[in-house]
Amino acid sequence: MIPYIWFEQARQRIVKHIIHTPLTYDSANNWHFKWENRQVTGSFKARGALNKILRLAPWELERGIVTASAGNHGQGVALAGRLVKARVTVFVSETAVPEKIRSIRKLGATILTVAGGYEVAERAGIEYAAANGSTWVSAYNDVQVIAGQGTIALEDLADRPQLSSATWVVPVGGGGLISGIAAALKSAPEKSIATRVVGVQSQASAFMHHLYHLGTQEGVLDLPSLADGLAGAVEHNSITIPIVKKYVDDLILVSEEEIAGAIAYAWRNYQEKIEGSAAAALAALLQRNISDRTIVCLISGGNIEPEIHQRIITSYS
């Protein structure tokens, strides 16, 4: 679905604009952690946004860039837009994390707030881009965004080639991150048949989980979640849906309480501040929902409101 060379090209395109984030090892549990909370803008989302926008034609940039975001993708798009001197407009939900919104504004983007959840903001952004002739940049439903996210796998395998046969545990929202990771791992020339990719989503907003297991997201509730970056329905006919079904080995759910516990665990045991979306993957490990011997856990971001983080680590101390 995505040629492997696209991941290599994405890596070359964005390498000077991103951080080669740490890959650490917890020997007590045989867990490897990829700390994308240390990434520029505090999230992996910068990778996909940069790869997409840096390859746009001048006429596409001149039309202005429009996106919708729970916060992290918007920061990545705003950063890329600033690099190429393009106007960026970001549609956000009224429930979006204020810290993330402030960061988007600092990067020079225009914020348009929409009443409702992420799905409503996404639909409004798509309609606005079409009406104004702007260039739409999806947070996940775009092969070049997906290719950018998949550079994480290439980076990790360059550091530790033996991880090609590990189980990779990845947070899932619209599926852009796990699509990139899974497709890169399983289409690589040196791919291992032992590679497993497991997605994790919150019970509070289990849209991709239902699409994966039941083939529909009808009737799924979208409840408030610490994992705000994973919330919201998936765009109809998103390219991520067939990619996830083809390459992902399982998709599981964790509770909000388990996510909160994982946020506290990361701080207490690794001195790392992580957001709820990232904590979903760690929560699955802590609940021993995944028992494979060697694991790579994708910590996707660290953009959490300071007061929420403090409240959680105090409650779970």
N, C-alpha and C positions, 0 to 999 in steps of 0.2 A: 504493500500500500504506500509506503514511503521508502524510496531507495536509500540504502545505507549511506551512499555518498552524500546525501543531503545533510545527514548528521555531521559528517566530517566537514562539509562546507560551512555549516552553521558554526561549528567550533572555531574554524579559522576566521569567520566573519566577526564573531563577538569577543574573541579571546582578550583583546586589549582593553575592552570596556567592562569586563567582569572580574570578580575575584575567584581564584582557584581555591574554593572553600575547603576547610579541613575535613579529613576522613580519619576518624579515630576508632580505637578498638577497646571494647570492654571485655577483658579476658575472662572475667568471672562468668559471663553469660555467653561468650562467643558472639557478641553483637558488634557490628561495625556501624558507625553513625556518620552520615553525610550532613554536615552542619550548614545548610543553606540559609539559616538565620543569620549567618555571617556574610551573606551575599550583599552586594551593593543594593540599596533600597531595602535590605533586610529580608529578602525573599527570592526564591528561584524564579519568580515571574519575570524578572529583568531579562533573563536569557531569551525567552520566547519573544518578548516584545522587541528586544534589540534585533534579533535575527529577522523578524518580519519587517521592521521599519527601515533597517539599514539597506534592505534590498529593494525598497520601493523606488519607482521612477520619479524624476523631478515633478512631472505633472500630477502624480498621485499625492506627493507631499504638498504641492501648492494648493490643492483642494482642501487641505486641512484633514486632521486625523480625528476620528471619533471612536470611542470605545465605551464599554460599560464595565464596572468593576466593583467587587466587594472591598477593594482597597489596594491590594498588592499589585494586581495587573495594571491598575491605573498609574501607580508609581513607576512601573517599568516603562509604560507607554510614554509617560511624561518625560522621563529621563531620555528615552530614545528620541522623542520629539525635539527636546532641547538640543541634542547633539546634531540633528539634521536641520534645525531651525524651522520646524514646522509647527503650526498651531495645533494644539491638542485640546479636545473637549471630552470630559469624562462624565458619563451618567452614573450616578450612585443612588443606592437605596437610602431612604430616610433613616434606616437602622444601621447604616455603615459605621464602622469604628471611627470615632473622631480623630484619633491619632493618625490613622491612615489617610483620612481626608486632608488633614493639615499637611502631611508630607507631600501629597499630590499637588496641593496649591504651591508649596515651596518650590516645586520643580517647574512651576510656570504654567500649569494646565488650568483650564476653566472647568469648574465643577457645576454640574446641573443635577440637583437633587430631585428624586422622584418619590412620590408617596407609594409605599408598597415595598415588596421584597426585591431580591436580585433579579428575578425573572422579569418583573415589570420594568426595571431599569434597563435591562438588556433589550427588551422589545422597543422601549422608547428610543434607545440609542440607535438601533438598526433603522427605525423609521426616520429619525432625524437625519442620519447619514444619507439615506436614499433621497429624502426631500431636498437636501442641500447640496447633493453631489459630492459629499465628503468621502474620504477613504475610511471604511469600517475595518477595525482591527479587533477580532474576537479574542476573548481570553482563552479560548480552547478550541473552537471550531475552525481551525486554520492549520494547514499542514506545515507552514513555515514556523508558526508559533510552536507547534508540537515538536518540530525538528530542533528548535532552540532549547526546549526543555530536555530533550533527549541527550544533549551534550553533557549532562550530569553523568550519565552512564559511561560515556567515553572518557571523561575525566577520571572517574573512579577506577576504571579498568586500566588506565594508564598508570595509576598509582599502585594498584594491586590486581594484577591479571587473574589471580586465583579466584577472585570474586565472581568470575563469569559463571561459576557453578553454584553460587549461593542462592538463597531465597531473598528477594528484594521486597521490602514492605513499604508501600507508598500510599500517602493520603489521596483521596479521590473526591473531586467535586464534579466539574464538567468533564474531567477525564484527560485534559491536555498533558498533565505531568506524567501520569501513568502510561498514557499512550506513547509518549516520547521515550520513556525509560524502557518499557516492554518491547517496543518495536526496534529500538536500537540494540538491545541485548539479543533479541531473537532473530535479527536479520544480519548480525555482524558476520563477517567471513570466518572468524574464529569462534563462533557461537558454541555454547555447550548445551547438550540436550538435558543436562541436569538443572539448568536455570529455571527458577520459579519466580513468578511475580504475583504478589498478593496485594490487593487494594483494600483500603480501610476507609470507612465512612461513618459519620455519626448516625445513630438511630433517629435523631431529631430531624434529619433531612436526607432521607435515603433514596434519592432519585436514581442515581446510577446503579445502586445496588439492585433496585427493582428492575431496571432495564436489563441488567446483566443476568439476573436469575429468572425473571418472569417475562421479559420482553416488552414491558410497558411501565410507564411511570404514572399512570392514571390512579388517582386516589391517594397518592403519597402526600403526607402532611409535611409542611415546611414550618417547623417550630423553631423558636429561638435557640441558638446554639453558640457555645464557645468557639466552635469550629466555623466561624462565619464565612471563611474563604471556601468552604466546601458546600455551602448551602445553596439551595435554589434548583429549580428544574433545569434539565438539559435541553438545549435548543433542538427543536424537531429536526430529525435527519442529520444531526451532528456527525461529522466524520469520526469523532472519537468513539461513537457507539460500536461500529463494526471493528475498529482497531482494538478496543477493550475486549470484545467478545473473541477476537482471533488470538490475541497474545497474552491476555491476563488469565492466570490459572485459578484464581479465586477472588472473591470480593466479600468482605465480612464487615460486621457492624460493631461499634463500641458505644457505650452509654456516655452521657454528658458527665456523670460522676467519674467515670474512668478517664475521660479526657482531662478533667480537672486534676485528678490524681497524678496523671502523667506530666502535667505542667510542673507540679510541685516536685516530682521525682527528678525531672531534668535539672531543676535548679539545685536541689539538695545533693544529688549524686554527681552531676557533671558541671555545675556552676554555669548552666546555659539557660538563658531566658528564651522560651519558645511560646508561640501562640497556639491557640486551640486546634487549628487545622493541622499543624505539625504534630501536636501531641496525640492526635488520633492514631498515628502509626505506632508511636511508643506505647500507647495504651493497649494495643493489641498484643504487644510483646509482654507487657507486665501482667496481663490476664492469662498469659500462656495459651492464647488462642492459636499461636503459631509455634510449633515445636521443632521445626527443622534445625539442623545442627549449626549451620553457618548462616547468619542473617545480616543483610544490609538494610538499615532503617533510614529512610529519607526524612530528615527534619527540614520541612519545607520553608519555614519562616519564623520570625521572632517579633513581629509587629503586634504586640499586645499592649493594651492600655496599662500604664504603670500601676494604677490603683487596683485594677482587676488582678494583675499578677501578684501584687502584694497581698491582697485578700486571700487568694488561693493558696499561696505558700504558707501563709499564717494558719489557715484552716487545716492544712494537711501536714503541719509540722509535727 
